Amino acid sequence: MPNDTIITVENLGKKYRIRHQQAERYTALRDVTATRAVAPLRALKSKLESRRQKTGNGASSGISNSYFDLRNSTEEFSDSAKGNQR
């Protein structure tokens, strides 16, 4: 009987990223001023971190967690109905 494999999947993986929301709090004028003053530096830092994540370098920030549900799974699906025919 020839190979009855219909679908073959190799190195299948599923990665989940969970992001955490920060609690809302009262915003004072000093908070707004400070946030706007450091915004260019944060933007630069964010760009550098995104480049590190694309290349696989650097640690993740404390805001999100990632985990794999599947990693390097290999599956084969065959037509079992053909095997039951006589």
C-alpha positions as CSV (number, residue, x, y, z in Angstrom):
1,M,0.0,0.0,0.0
2,P,1.5,3.4,-0.9
3,N,2.1,6.1,1.6
4,D,-1.4,7.4,2.8
5,T,-0.1,10.5,4.4
6,I,-2.3,13.4,3.5
7,I,-0.7,16.2,5.6
8,T,2.8,16.4,7.2
9,V,3.6,19.3,9.6
10,E,7.2,19.7,10.9
11,N,8.6,22.1,13.5
12,L,5.2,23.4,14.5
13,G,5.0,25.8,17.4
14,K,2.6,28.2,19.1
15,K,3.9,31.1,21.2
16,Y,1.7,33.2,23.4
17,R,2.6,36.7,24.7
18,I,0.7,38.0,27.7
19,R,0.8,41.7,28.3
20,H,0.1,43.2,31.7
21,Q,-1.9,46.5,32.1
22,Q,-0.7,49.1,34.5
23,A,-3.2,50.5,37.0
24,E,-4.6,53.9,36.4
25,R,-3.8,56.6,38.9
26,Y,-4.2,60.3,39.4
27,T,-2.1,62.3,36.9
28,A,-0.5,65.6,38.1
29,L,1.0,68.3,35.9
30,R,4.4,67.3,37.0
31,D,3.8,63.7,35.7
32,V,2.7,65.0,32.3
33,T,5.7,67.3,32.1
34,A,8.1,64.6,33.1
35,T,6.5,62.1,30.7
36,R,6.8,64.5,27.8
37,A,10.4,65.4,28.7
38,V,11.6,61.8,28.5
39,A,9.4,60.7,25.6
40,P,12.2,61.1,22.9
41,L,14.5,58.9,25.0
42,R,11.8,56.3,25.5
43,A,11.1,56.2,21.8
44,L,14.8,55.6,21.1
45,K,14.9,52.9,23.7
46,S,11.8,51.2,22.3
47,K,13.3,51.2,18.8
48,L,16.6,49.7,20.1
49,E,14.7,47.0,22.1
50,S,12.5,46.1,19.0
51,R,15.7,45.6,17.0
52,R,17.1,43.4,19.7
53,Q,14.0,41.3,19.8
54,K,14.0,40.8,16.0
55,T,17.6,39.6,16.1
56,G,17.0,37.5,19.3
57,N,19.3,39.5,21.5
58,G,18.5,41.1,24.8
59,A,16.1,40.3,27.6
60,S,12.4,40.9,27.6
61,S,10.9,43.9,29.4
62,G,8.9,43.4,32.6
63,I,5.6,44.3,30.9
64,S,5.0,41.1,28.9
65,N,5.7,37.4,29.4
66,S,6.0,34.9,26.6
67,Y,5.7,31.1,26.7
68,F,5.4,28.3,24.1
69,D,2.5,25.9,24.2
70,L,4.1,23.8,21.4
71,R,7.6,23.7,20.3
72,N,9.1,21.7,17.4
73,S,6.1,19.4,17.2
74,T,5.9,17.1,14.2
75,E,2.5,15.5,13.1
76,E,1.4,13.3,10.3
77,F,-2.2,12.9,9.2
78,S,-3.3,10.0,7.1
79,D,-6.6,9.0,5.4
80,S,-7.8,6.3,7.7
81,A,-10.9,5.7,5.6
82,K,-8.8,4.2,2.8
83,G,-7.4,1.7,5.2
84,N,-10.9,0.4,6.1
85,Q,-11.9,-0.3,2.5
86,R,-11.7,-3.9,1.2
